[in-house]
Amino acid sequence: MASVSLSGIEKNYGAVKVIKGIDLTVEEGEFLALVGPSGCGKSTLLRMIAGLEEITSGDIEIGDRIVNDLTPRERNIAMVFQSYALYPHMSVAKNLSFNLELSKVPKDEIARRVDEAARMLELEDMLERKPSQLSGGQRQRVAMGRAIVRNPSVFLFDEPLSNLDAKLRVQMRGEIKTLHKKVGTTSIYVTHDQIEAMTLADRVVVLNGGVIQQVGTPMDLYMRPVNLFVAAFIGSPGMNMLDGEVVRRDGALRVRLADGTELDWQPDGEVREGLAVTVGLRPEHLALDGTENTLTGSIDYVEPTGGLTFYNLDLGQGPHITVAVSGVSDMRREGQMTVSITPDLVHVFDRDTGERISV
């Protein structure tokens, strides 16, 4: 395995800048996820690491080598695609061994690597089957096995679970996580699904418009998003956003929401009174008990999911919020609901810049 370092990476298509100066280091053995909305540049960045896209400027270093001018094979990386990219006329065993045969690896070494990958991915009983005889999850396991047998320095995953149904995606997430623990190879994983990123990765990179918005552990991003974009992108369901204003009461700064609710709050640094802010409240951090820092709204609709029940509340004059209640709730589908806010779990952002200004 090897570390991966990106320095000043840019990618232009004519006059269009897709990647705008990325600096990033992936540590040896780390599992790093790249997330962001469609068109943010995450797949383009991955393809540049793989050598499938030309770099406009900057350097990519894998291990102790700058690889800008090396072919994908010379970079010693293995890539797993969402389309599986299996040879349909070959058996599973042949799919696993084919690239090794092209590289003239000795036959006994090929057999050893194929057997090891098949055992690791529970493919032993499928080695003689063709891809058309496999389920989507089995095909994806073969695609991962083909990457494993190469003993690469770095695994690159390009939305490998996008073609699977929801239940199978959850299962495959577990298999990828287990695989990484067994193999320990440096892995970079691109996905548009922030749940995948949060559950799989040691660290997550949030991209938007070809620019890194934040890099951190999953809980760093969840508990302390640095701006409104990250706050809105991370978390499911999404964070509630309400307009507010910084006020001073009894010598202390507070945040006053549009309905008059005032929240205790400690800013990071100098914050002026009267500043227009956006207050972020995660649905799961709103509680049904408490008499202070409360919001009351009428229930628009209820979404029971078993483990959680989601309520959409109309606070009046425009704002709606989602409240997540643990377990199965028997509350009526109509009427009023009052929820309380824990000040320590409030996120406050400058409304004009979008930057975080709360502790």
C-alpha positions as CSV (number, residue, x, y, z in Angstrom):
1,M,0.0,0.0,0.0
2,A,1.0,3.6,-0.4
3,S,0.0,7.2,0.4
4,V,-1.5,9.5,-2.2
5,S,-0.7,13.2,-2.3
6,L,-2.4,15.8,-4.5
7,S,-0.7,19.2,-4.9
8,G,-2.4,22.1,-6.7
9,I,-4.5,19.7,-8.9
10,E,-6.5,21.5,-11.6
11,K,-8.5,20.2,-14.5
12,N,-9.9,22.4,-17.3
13,Y,-12.0,21.5,-20.2
14,G,-11.3,24.4,-22.5
15,A,-12.3,27.5,-20.6
16,V,-14.3,25.5,-18.0
17,K,-12.5,24.8,-14.7
18,V,-13.8,21.6,-13.2
19,I,-11.1,21.0,-10.5
20,K,-9.8,24.2,-8.9
21,G,-6.6,23.7,-7.0
22,I,-7.0,20.6,-4.9
23,D,-4.5,19.9,-2.1
24,L,-5.0,16.6,-0.3
25,T,-3.1,13.7,1.3
26,V,-4.4,10.2,1.8
27,E,-2.4,8.4,4.4
28,E,-1.1,4.9,3.8
29,G,-3.8,2.3,4.6
30,E,-6.5,5.0,5.0
31,F,-10.0,4.7,3.6
32,L,-11.0,8.1,2.2
33,A,-14.4,9.0,0.6
34,L,-15.0,11.8,-1.9
35,V,-18.6,13.0,-1.8
36,G,-20.6,15.9,-3.3
37,P,-23.4,16.6,-5.7
38,S,-23.5,15.6,-9.3
39,G,-20.9,17.6,-11.3
40,C,-18.8,18.6,-8.3
41,G,-15.7,17.0,-9.8
42,K,-15.3,13.9,-7.6
43,S,-15.2,11.3,-10.4
44,T,-12.9,13.5,-12.5
45,L,-10.5,13.8,-9.6
46,L,-10.5,10.0,-9.1
47,R,-9.9,9.4,-12.8
48,M,-6.9,11.8,-12.7
49,I,-5.5,9.8,-9.8
50,A,-6.0,6.6,-11.9
51,G,-4.3,8.2,-15.0
52,L,-7.5,8.1,-17.0
53,E,-7.8,11.9,-17.2
54,E,-5.0,14.3,-18.1
55,I,-4.0,16.8,-15.4
56,T,-4.1,20.4,-16.4
57,S,-1.7,21.4,-13.6
58,G,-0.4,20.2,-10.3
59,D,1.2,16.9,-9.1
60,I,-0.1,13.5,-8.1
61,E,2.2,11.4,-5.9
62,I,1.6,7.8,-5.1
63,G,4.1,6.5,-2.5
64,D,7.3,8.3,-3.3
65,R,6.7,8.8,-7.0
66,I,5.2,11.6,-9.0
67,V,2.9,9.7,-11.4
68,N,1.7,12.5,-13.7
69,D,3.3,11.0,-16.8
70,L,2.7,7.3,-15.9
71,T,0.1,5.0,-17.4
72,P,-2.6,3.5,-15.2
73,R,-0.8,0.2,-15.2
74,E,2.5,1.8,-14.2
75,R,0.8,3.5,-11.2
76,N,0.0,0.2,-9.6
77,I,-3.6,1.1,-8.8
78,A,-6.8,-1.0,-9.2
79,M,-10.1,0.6,-10.0
80,V,-13.6,-0.8,-9.3
81,F,-16.4,0.8,-11.4
82,Q,-20.1,0.9,-10.9
83,S,-20.6,-1.0,-14.2
84,Y,-18.5,-4.0,-13.0
85,A,-16.6,-4.0,-16.3
86,L,-16.5,-7.8,-16.4
87,Y,-15.7,-9.9,-19.5
88,P,-19.1,-11.5,-20.3
89,H,-17.7,-14.5,-22.2
90,M,-15.2,-15.4,-19.4
91,S,-15.8,-17.4,-16.3
92,V,-15.4,-15.8,-12.8
93,A,-12.0,-17.6,-12.5
94,K,-10.9,-16.3,-15.9
95,N,-12.1,-12.7,-15.0
96,L,-10.0,-12.8,-11.9
97,S,-6.9,-14.2,-13.6
98,F,-6.9,-12.5,-17.0
99,N,-5.0,-9.4,-16.2
100,L,-2.4,-11.4,-14.3
101,E,-1.9,-13.6,-17.3
102,L,-1.4,-10.6,-19.5
103,S,1.3,-9.4,-17.0
104,K,2.9,-12.9,-17.3
105,V,2.6,-13.6,-13.6
106,P,3.6,-17.3,-13.0
107,K,0.7,-19.8,-13.1
108,D,1.1,-21.0,-9.6
109,E,1.1,-17.4,-8.3
110,I,-2.0,-16.7,-10.3
111,A,-3.7,-19.7,-8.8
112,R,-2.7,-18.7,-5.3
113,R,-4.0,-15.1,-5.7
114,V,-7.3,-16.2,-7.3
115,D,-8.0,-18.8,-4.6
116,E,-7.2,-16.2,-1.9
117,A,-9.5,-13.6,-3.4
118,A,-12.3,-16.1,-4.0
119,R,-12.1,-17.3,-0.4
120,M,-12.0,-13.7,0.9
121,L,-15.1,-12.7,-1.1
122,E,-16.9,-16.1,-0.8
123,L,-16.8,-16.8,-4.6
124,E,-15.4,-20.4,-4.4
125,D,-18.7,-21.9,-5.6
126,M,-19.0,-19.5,-8.5
127,L,-15.6,-19.7,-10.2
128,E,-17.0,-21.6,-13.2
129,R,-20.0,-19.3,-13.7
130,K,-20.3,-16.6,-16.3
131,P,-21.2,-13.0,-15.3
132,S,-24.7,-13.4,-16.7
133,Q,-25.3,-16.2,-14.2
134,L,-24.5,-13.9,-11.2
135,S,-26.6,-11.4,-9.2
136,G,-25.6,-7.8,-9.1
137,G,-23.9,-8.2,-5.7
138,Q,-22.0,-11.2,-6.9
139,R,-20.8,-9.4,-10.0
140,Q,-19.6,-6.5,-7.8
141,R,-17.7,-9.0,-5.6
142,V,-16.0,-10.4,-8.8
143,A,-15.0,-6.9,-9.8
144,M,-13.5,-6.3,-6.4
145,G,-11.8,-9.7,-6.5
146,R,-10.2,-8.7,-9.9
147,A,-8.8,-5.7,-8.2
148,I,-7.5,-7.6,-5.1
149,V,-5.5,-10.2,-7.1
150,R,-3.4,-7.4,-8.5
151,N,-2.0,-6.5,-5.1
152,P,-2.2,-2.8,-5.9
153,S,-0.8,0.1,-3.9
154,V,-4.2,1.9,-4.0
155,F,-7.8,0.9,-4.6
156,L,-10.0,3.4,-6.4
157,F,-13.8,2.9,-6.2
158,D,-16.0,4.9,-8.6
159,E,-19.6,4.7,-7.2
160,P,-19.4,0.9,-7.1
161,L,-22.8,0.4,-5.5
162,S,-24.9,2.7,-7.6
163,N,-26.5,0.0,-9.6
164,L,-27.6,-2.1,-6.7
165,D,-30.9,-2.1,-4.8
166,A,-31.1,-0.5,-1.4
167,K,-30.9,-3.8,0.6
168,L,-28.0,-5.1,-1.4
169,R,-26.2,-1.7,-1.1
170,V,-26.3,-2.0,2.7
171,Q,-24.9,-5.6,2.5
172,M,-22.1,-4.6,0.1
173,R,-21.1,-1.7,2.3
174,G,-20.4,-4.1,5.0
175,E,-18.5,-6.4,2.7
176,I,-16.3,-3.5,1.5
177,K,-15.6,-2.4,5.0
178,T,-14.7,-5.9,6.0
179,L,-12.5,-6.3,2.9
180,H,-10.6,-3.1,3.8
181,K,-9.9,-4.4,7.3
182,K,-8.6,-7.6,5.9
183,V,-6.4,-6.2,3.1
184,G,-5.5,-2.8,4.6
185,T,-4.8,-1.2,1.2
186,T,-5.1,2.6,0.8
187,S,-8.6,3.2,-0.7
188,I,-10.3,6.2,-2.3
189,Y,-14.0,5.9,-2.7
190,V,-16.2,8.2,-4.8
191,T,-20.0,8.3,-4.0
192,H,-22.9,10.7,-4.2
193,D,-24.4,8.9,-1.2
194,Q,-23.3,10.5,2.0
195,I,-24.5,7.6,4.0
196,E,-22.1,5.3,2.2
197,A,-19.3,7.8,2.9
198,M,-20.1,8.2,6.5
199,T,-20.3,4.5,7.2
200,L,-17.3,3.4,5.2
201,A,-14.6,6.1,5.5
202,D,-11.9,7.0,8.0
203,R,-12.2,10.5,6.6
204,V,-14.6,12.2,4.2
205,V,-13.8,15.0,1.6
206,V,-16.8,17.1,0.7
207,L,-16.5,18.7,-2.8
208,N,-18.6,21.3,-4.4
209,G,-17.8,23.1,-7.7
210,G,-14.4,21.6,-7.9
211,V,-13.4,22.9,-4.5
212,I,-12.9,21.1,-1.2
213,Q,-15.4,22.4,1.3
214,Q,-14.3,20.3,4.3
215,V,-12.1,17.3,5.2
216,G,-12.6,15.4,8.4
217,T,-13.9,12.2,10.1
218,P,-17.5,11.4,9.6
219,M,-18.4,12.7,13.0
220,D,-16.4,15.9,12.4
221,L,-18.5,16.7,9.5
222,Y,-21.7,15.8,11.2
223,M,-21.1,17.6,14.5
224,R,-19.1,20.6,13.2
225,P,-19.8,21.4,9.6
226,V,-17.7,24.4,8.5
227,N,-20.3,26.0,6.2
228,L,-23.9,25.9,5.1
229,F,-23.1,23.6,2.2
230,V,-21.6,20.9,4.3
231,A,-24.3,21.3,6.9
232,A,-27.0,20.8,4.4
233,F,-25.2,17.9,2.5
234,I,-24.3,15.8,5.5
235,G,-27.1,14.1,7.5
236,S,-30.2,12.3,6.5
237,P,-32.8,13.7,6.7
238,G,-31.2,17.1,6.1
239,M,-30.5,19.7,8.6
240,N,-33.4,22.2,9.3
241,M,-32.4,25.8,8.4
242,L,-34.1,28.8,10.1
243,D,-33.3,32.5,9.7
244,G,-32.2,34.3,12.9
245,E,-30.4,37.4,14.2
246,V,-27.7,37.9,16.8
247,V,-29.0,39.9,19.8
248,R,-27.6,40.8,23.2
249,R,-29.6,40.0,26.3
250,D,-28.4,40.5,29.9
251,G,-24.8,41.1,28.6
252,A,-24.7,37.9,26.7
253,L,-25.0,37.2,22.9
254,R,-28.0,35.1,21.9
255,V,-29.7,34.0,18.7
256,R,-33.2,35.1,18.1
257,L,-35.3,33.2,15.6
258,A,-38.0,34.7,13.4
259,D,-40.8,33.5,15.9
260,G,-39.0,35.3,18.8
261,T,-37.4,32.2,20.3
262,E,-34.0,33.1,21.8
263,L,-31.2,30.6,22.2
264,D,-28.2,30.7,24.5
265,W,-25.1,30.7,22.3
266,Q,-21.3,31.1,22.5
267,P,-19.7,32.3,19.2
268,D,-16.1,31.3,18.2
269,G,-14.9,34.9,18.2
270,E,-16.0,38.5,17.6
271,V,-19.6,38.6,16.3
272,R,-21.5,41.8,16.0
273,E,-25.0,42.3,17.4
274,G,-27.6,42.4,14.6
275,L,-25.8,40.0,12.4
276,A,-28.1,38.0,10.1
277,V,-27.6,34.3,10.6
278,T,-28.9,30.9,9.6
279,V,-29.6,28.5,12.4
280,G,-29.1,24.8,11.7
281,L,-31.1,22.2,13.7
282,R,-30.7,18.5,13.0
283,P,-34.1,16.6,13.1
284,E,-32.7,14.1,15.5
285,H,-31.6,16.8,18.0
286,L,-35.1,18.2,18.5
287,A,-36.8,16.7,21.6
288,L,-40.5,16.3,22.5
289,D,-39.9,17.3,26.1
290,G,-38.8,20.5,27.7
291,T,-40.3,23.9,28.2
292,E,-37.4,26.2,27.2
293,N,-36.1,27.0,23.7
294,T,-39.2,25.5,22.1
295,L,-40.8,25.7,18.7
296,T,-44.4,24.9,18.0
297,G,-45.9,24.0,14.6
298,S,-48.8,22.2,13.0
299,I,-48.1,18.7,11.7
300,D,-48.2,18.6,7.9
301,Y,-47.5,14.9,7.5
302,V,-45.9,11.9,9.3
303,E,-43.4,9.4,7.9
304,P,-43.2,6.3,10.0
305,T,-40.1,4.1,9.2
306,G,-40.2,1.7,12.2
307,G,-37.0,2.7,14.0
308,L,-37.7,6.4,13.6
309,T,-40.8,8.5,12.9
310,F,-40.4,11.8,11.0
311,Y,-42.8,14.7,11.4
312,N,-42.9,17.7,9.1
313,L,-44.0,20.7,11.0
314,D,-45.3,24.0,9.6
315,L,-44.0,26.8,11.8
316,G,-46.1,29.4,10.0
317,Q,-45.1,32.1,7.6
318,G,-43.1,29.8,5.4
319,P,-40.6,27.7,7.5
320,H,-41.1,24.0,7.8
321,I,-38.9,21.7,9.9
322,T,-38.5,17.9,10.1
323,V,-38.4,16.3,13.6
324,A,-37.1,12.8,14.1
325,V,-38.6,10.8,17.0
326,S,-37.1,7.5,18.0
327,G,-39.3,4.4,17.7
328,V,-42.9,4.1,16.6
329,S,-44.9,7.1,17.7
330,D,-48.7,7.1,18.1
331,M,-49.1,10.8,17.8
332,R,-52.0,12.0,15.7
333,R,-51.4,12.9,12.1
334,E,-53.0,16.3,12.7
335,G,-52.6,18.9,15.4
336,Q,-49.8,20.8,17.0
337,M,-46.4,19.6,18.1
338,T,-43.9,21.4,20.4
339,V,-40.3,20.6,20.3
340,S,-37.4,21.8,22.4
341,I,-33.9,22.8,21.2
342,T,-30.7,21.9,23.0
343,P,-28.4,25.0,22.7
344,D,-25.2,22.9,22.6
345,L,-26.5,21.2,19.4
346,V,-27.4,24.3,17.5
347,H,-25.3,25.3,14.4
348,V,-25.1,29.0,13.5
349,F,-23.8,30.3,10.2
350,D,-23.3,33.8,8.8
351,R,-26.2,34.1,6.4
352,D,-24.2,36.2,3.9
353,T,-21.0,34.2,3.7
354,G,-22.4,30.8,4.7
355,E,-19.4,30.2,7.1
356,R,-19.9,28.7,10.6
357,I,-19.7,31.1,13.5
358,S,-20.8,28.9,16.3
359,V,-18.8,26.7,18.7
